[in-house]
């Protein structure tokens, strides 16, 4: 059986969106345990010239949800960045991303396959198909921002491991 556009995109985004939600919860719990404020993560960065934690979460949300919206509409138009917000609002963003992805119908998403679309990024105009937009633009950007958020939390003492980032793997069902 061939892999559909839906299978390549929505479950892949959902796996990591749920993992991000999990490590955000782990960070909040850790703060409760040690008496720290999770809002201290909001402006945290790995390096001075890198975007802060809040941007990483927001960008992950945008690439997951609005990458697929671009496949649907032909336009990548995420909402404007909101900037620093409380940690709980970042958790809510990831919750909204999960809900939006869960609401997508496989047949509808598969109907977006093969569409041509152009993406304008500053002066650059990039010609994509729905599949190449997701596979070569949205998914790499999404994973970059999700792993950077993970790395920021890990560098600030949140006890996370690789399995926290992997999330729930989509293994084949066994006959046992």
C-alpha positions in Angstrom: 0.0 0.0 0.0 1.3 3.4 -0.9 1.9 6.1 1.7 -0.6 8.9 1.3 0.0 12.7 1.7 -2.0 12.5 4.9 0.2 9.7 6.3 3.4 11.6 5.4 2.3 14.8 7.1 -0.4 14.8 9.8 0.6 11.8 11.9 4.3 12.9 11.6 3.4 16.4 12.9 1.1 15.0 15.6 3.8 12.6 16.9 6.2 15.5 17.6 3.5 18.0 18.7 2.4 15.6 21.3 6.0 15.0 22.4 6.5 18.8 22.6 3.4 19.0 24.8 4.8 16.2 27.0 8.2 17.9 27.5 6.5 21.2 28.2 4.5 19.5 30.9 7.7 17.8 32.2 9.3 21.3 32.4 6.3 22.7 34.3 6.3 19.8 36.7 10.0 20.2 37.3 9.5 23.8 38.1 6.9 22.9 40.7 9.2 20.3 42.2 12.1 22.7 42.6 10.2 25.9 43.3 11.1 27.6 40.0 9.0 29.7 37.7 8.4 28.1 34.2 8.1 31.7 32.8 11.9 31.8 33.2 12.1 29.6 30.2 10.2 32.0 27.9 13.2 34.2 27.0 15.9 31.4 27.4 18.2 30.8 24.4 20.9 28.3 23.6 23.1 31.1 22.2 22.7 34.8 22.1 22.3 34.9 18.4 19.5 32.3 18.4 15.8 33.0 18.8 14.4 32.5 22.3 12.3 29.6 23.6 8.9 31.3 23.0 9.8 31.7 19.3 10.8 28.0 19.0 7.4 26.9 20.3 5.5 29.4 18.2 7.5 28.5 15.0 6.9 24.8 15.6 3.1 25.5 15.9 3.2 27.6 12.7 5.1 25.1 10.6 2.8 22.2 11.7 -0.5 23.9 11.2 0.1 26.5 8.6 2.4 24.3 6.6 -0.7 22.1 6.0 -2.9 25.1 5.5 -0.5 26.2 2.8 -0.9 22.8 1.1 -4.7 23.4 1.3 -4.8 27.1 0.2 -1.6 27.6 -1.8 -0.4 30.3 0.6 1.9 30.0 3.7 0.3 32.7 5.9 0.8 31.9 9.6 -0.5 34.5 12.0 1.9 37.2 13.2 4.3 36.1 15.9 2.9 37.1 19.3 6.3 37.4 21.1 7.0 36.6 24.7 4.0 35.1 26.4 3.7 33.2 29.7 4.8 29.6 29.6 1.2 28.4 30.0 0.3 30.2 26.8 3.1 28.4 25.0 1.6 25.1 26.3 -1.8 26.3 25.0 -0.3 26.9 21.5 0.9 23.4 21.3 -2.5 22.2 22.5 -4.2 24.2 19.7 -1.7 22.7 17.2 -2.6 19.2 18.4 -6.4 19.9 18.1 -6.0 21.5 14.7 -4.1 18.5 13.4 -6.5 16.0 14.9 -9.4 17.7 13.2 -7.9 17.2 9.7 -9.7 14.6 7.6 -7.5 12.1 5.8 -9.5 12.3 2.5 -9.4 16.1 2.5 -5.7 16.2 3.1 -5.0 13.6 0.5 -7.0 15.8 -1.9 -4.4 18.6 -1.5 -1.6 16.4 -2.9 0.1 17.4 -6.1 -0.9 21.1 -6.0 1.6 23.6 -7.1 2.2 26.6 -4.8 4.7 29.4 -4.6 6.1 30.5 -1.3 7.3 34.1 -0.9 10.0 34.5 1.7 11.3 38.0 1.6 12.6 38.6 -1.9 12.8 34.8 -2.6 10.0 33.0 -4.4 10.1 29.3 -4.0 8.1 26.9 -6.3 6.7 23.9 -4.5 4.2 21.1 -4.7 2.1 20.4 -1.6 4.4 17.4 -0.9 7.7 19.2 -1.4 6.5 22.1 0.7 5.8 19.8 3.6 8.8 17.4 3.2 11.5 20.0 2.4 10.3 23.2 4.1 7.7 22.7 6.8 8.8 19.4 8.4 12.5 20.4 8.6 11.7 23.8 10.1 9.1 22.2 12.4 11.7 19.7 13.7 14.4 22.3 14.0 12.2 24.5 16.3 10.9 21.6 18.3 14.3 20.2 19.0 15.7 23.6 19.8 12.9 24.1 22.4 13.8 20.6 23.7 17.5 21.6 23.9 16.8 24.8 25.7 14.8 23.0 28.4 17.4 20.3 28.7 20.2 22.9 29.0 18.2 24.5 31.8 18.0 21.4 33.8 14.7 19.8 32.8 15.3 16.0 32.9 14.5 15.0 29.3 15.8 12.2 27.2 15.6 11.2 23.6 12.4 9.3 24.1 10.8 12.5 25.4 11.5 14.0 22.0 10.5 10.9 19.9 7.1 10.8 21.5 4.9 7.8 20.8 6.4 5.8 17.9 4.0 4.6 15.2 4.9 1.0 15.2 3.0 -1.6 13.2 0.5 -3.6 15.1 1.6 -7.1 16.2 -0.5 -10.2 15.7 0.1 -11.4 19.3 
